[in-house]
Amino acid sequence: MKQELLKKEIEILHGIDINASGNTISIKGPRGELIKSFVNPDVKTEINNGKIVLHANNATKREKRMIGTFSAHLKNMMKGVTKGFIYKLKICSGHFPMNVSVEGKDVVIKNFLGERHPRRSKIMDGAKVNVQGDIITVEGIDKDVVSQSASNIELACRISNRDRRIFMDGIWIIRKDEKAIR
């Protein structure tokens, strides 16, 4: 078989400092700093002339996929430290009025479908949650953390043993933004 070299370059956005040591890359920008470890023995990461270079000597389908994944994570990290990420969720309660509040590192959902015990959802470190009326805002600089926290809130209101066409109560993600955090 022939050895193929696969190389992908990512432009570093203005105002960002990037440091690479081994498999760990830290990206620092105006909103904060993100550190992630990219571990694959066949994919190497370098910083040259204002670009992040990902390359693999033996470019099989697996390495091509890993380079695509690594580049998507690096781009999201750069967007996060410059702009930030905001997810908006809507509280929909047609049958019973829900009471949603933030208590420490949990989102507490009371009176969901008339249940006596409140449902809880974990907020991951690095995400900030705000409840105003029937809109929940989850914001932060790490897309993985923000999206997982929003998903945890949505999954806390999962309904089973009821007809979903009739019981549409819950908390639903309605918007995902990459706009600047206020």
Secondary structure, DSSP 4 states (H G I P E B T S, - for coil): -----EEEEEEPPTT-EEEEETTEEEEE-SS-EEEEE---TTEEEEEETTEEEEEESS--HHHHHHHHHHHHHHHHHHHHHHT-EEEEEEEE-SSS--EEEEETTEEEEESGGG-SSPEEEEPPTT-EEEEETTEEEEEES-HHHHHHHHHHHHHHT---SS-TTT---EEEEEEEE-PPP-
